[in-house]
């Protein structure tokens, strides 16, 4: 069976791993997986993007009452209110913005070909443009095979061509690792991560609680962001929690 190299971004950009010596190890592609150097793209209209916001049920199911103040940037709120708020943040792409994304995909294709690499073929990746406020100012994030980009990532005032490229490839790597579990496992094995066969911390909700009388985001003793305060309720020895981990309490089975 033909050997195929596994290539993707582990932290900031796929290119970092593409050029890593760790890629000397090759992976055999599953029979059902097709491989490509070209990632296709489509750009959601405002109406399509709003529908995506409504349809993110897996994400919505993970949101607890204690997380809503963080997302809505105020005390209180309901899930329905957050969904409506998210819909209102969707924006339309300009032709120039669409071309900027396509330019990144062209660049990625060139890098893959230059190094003799291929990626699992996800078909078309959908891109949605937003204000970023539904994700508390995040530049980009993903849901299944969809990439959400904030308007300011397209602004030269905030993002150069290089940093914009890093954002796009970084989010693409999340889509690929989510859509192709075998690829994800092979990718993380390059940096010596593996899927655990048992929980190591149990449910993180046991370790955190919310102090509604304060409006400072806390991880350990370090203030990170306004609108909510989370306190460590049980000792974690040498372990630490990042904001993203504490926002999604649940069994930890693998590094995402």
WOQUI-V398646 format. One line per field, one symbol per residue. ss: DSSP state (h for helix, s for strand, l for the rest). psi: psi as a letter, one per 40 degrees, with the letter a starting at -180 (. if undefined). burial: b if it has 24 or more other ideal C-beta (glycine too) atoms within 12 Angstrom, else e. Layout:
BEGIN
ss: ???
psi: ???
burial: ???
END
This chain:
BEGIN
ss: llsslllllllllhhhhhllhhhhllssllllllsslllssssllhhhhhhhhhhlhhhhhhllhhhhhhhhllllllhhhhhhhhhhlsslllhhhhhhhhhhhhhhhhhhhhllllsslllsssssssllhhhllllssssllssssshhhhllllllhhhhhhhhhhhhhhhhhhhlhhhhhhhhhllllllllllllllhhhlssslllllssssllssssslllsssllllllllllhhhhhlllllllll
psi: hhhhihhihdcdidddddeideedhiihhidehiiiehhiiihiidddddddddefdddddehidedddddefiiaiidddddddddeehiiiiddddddddddddddddddddefiiihheahhhhhhidedeffeidiiihbfhhhhidedehdddhidddddddddddddddddddgddddddddddffiihieiideahedeeiihheeifhhhhbehhdiieihhihdiiebeiihidddedghihhdih.
burial: eeebbbbbbbeebbbbbbebeebeeebebeeebebbbbbebbbbeeeebbebbeebeebeeebbebbbbbbbbeeebebeebbebbbebbbebeeebeebbbebbebbbebbeeeebbbbbbeebbbbbbbbbbbbebbbbbbebbbbbbbbbbeeeebeeeebbbbbbbbbbbbbbbbbeebbbbbbebeeeeeeeeeebeebbebbebeeeeeebbbeeeeebebbbbbbeeeeeeeebebebbbbbeebeeee
END
